[in-house]
Amino acid sequence: MRQAEREGVRVELGGPEHGTLGARGRAARLVPYQAVIGEREAAGPAGLDGLVALRLRDGRRHGPLTGAQLLHRILTCRAARGPVLWETSR
């Protein structure tokens, strides 16, 4: 999260105090990227750069990715300045 903020990416955390995972996902449905750490991701490899499941604004779902992989892909898409949220060829 801190690395993303240093790169100029807006980050917002929505923990369990903000409702169920489904409710939080619906509330954030218009943001371009949602990194979800659900039961499956939390049970994966531990550490500072654990796994996340990616959900895109257009409804596509990808994952699992590490936080570093996700940030790299987001920064690459941002640098391209195009309308594509996520390149599927990778």
C-alpha positions in Angstrom: 0.0 0.0 0.0 2.7 2.4 0.9 4.6 1.7 -2.3 1.5 2.4 -4.3 1.0 5.7 -2.5 4.6 6.6 -3.2 4.0 6.0 -6.9 0.9 8.3 -6.9 -1.7 5.6 -6.9 -4.8 6.3 -4.8 -5.4 3.6 -2.3 -8.3 3.0 0.0 -8.7 0.2 2.5 -12.1 -1.3 3.2 -11.9 -3.7 6.1 -14.7 -5.8 7.7 -15.9 -2.8 9.6 -17.3 -1.5 6.3 -19.6 -4.5 5.8 -19.4 -7.8 4.0 -16.9 -8.4 1.3 -19.7 -8.4 -1.3 -21.1 -5.1 0.0 -17.7 -3.5 -0.1 -17.2 -4.7 -3.7 -20.5 -3.3 -4.8 -19.8 0.0 -3.0 -16.5 0.3 -4.9 -17.8 -0.9 -8.3 -16.8 2.2 -10.2 -13.1 2.2 -9.2 -10.8 0.8 -11.9 -9.1 -1.8 -9.8 -10.1 -3.7 -6.6 -7.5 -5.8 -4.9 -9.4 -8.3 -2.8 -7.8 -10.3 0.0 -10.4 -12.9 0.8 -10.1 -16.3 2.5 -8.3 -17.9 -0.3 -5.7 -15.2 -0.6 -5.2 -14.9 3.1 -4.6 -18.6 3.3 -1.9 -18.3 0.6 1.8 -17.4 1.1 2.2 -15.1 4.0 4.5 -12.1 4.1 4.6 -8.5 3.2 3.8 -9.1 -0.4 1.0 -11.7 -0.1 -1.6 -12.6 -2.8 -4.5 -10.5 -3.9 -7.4 -11.3 -6.3 -8.0 -8.5 -8.8 -11.4 -7.3 -9.9 -11.7 -4.7 -12.7 -14.4 -2.1 -13.1 -15.6 -3.9 -16.3 -16.4 -7.1 -14.3 -13.3 -9.1 -15.2 -11.5 -11.0 -12.4 -7.9 -12.0 -12.3 -5.7 -13.5 -9.7 -4.0 -14.5 -7.7 -1.2 -11.9 -8.1 1.3 -10.6 -5.6 0.9 -7.0 -4.6 4.1 -6.1 -6.4 2.9 -7.7 -9.7 -0.4 -5.9 -9.4 1.2 -2.5 -8.8 3.6 -3.0 -11.7 0.8 -3.8 -14.1 -1.3 -0.8 -12.9 1.7 1.5 -13.3 2.4 0.1 -16.8 -1.3 0.7 -17.9 -1.2 4.1 -16.4 2.1 5.0 -18.2 0.5 3.9 -21.5 -2.2 6.5 -21.0 -4.7 4.4 -23.0 -8.3 3.3 -22.3 -7.3 -0.3 -21.5 -7.5 -1.2 -17.9 -5.7 -4.5 -18.1 -3.8 -6.2 -20.9 -4.9 -9.8 -21.2 -1.9 -11.0 -23.3 0.4 -11.1 -20.2 
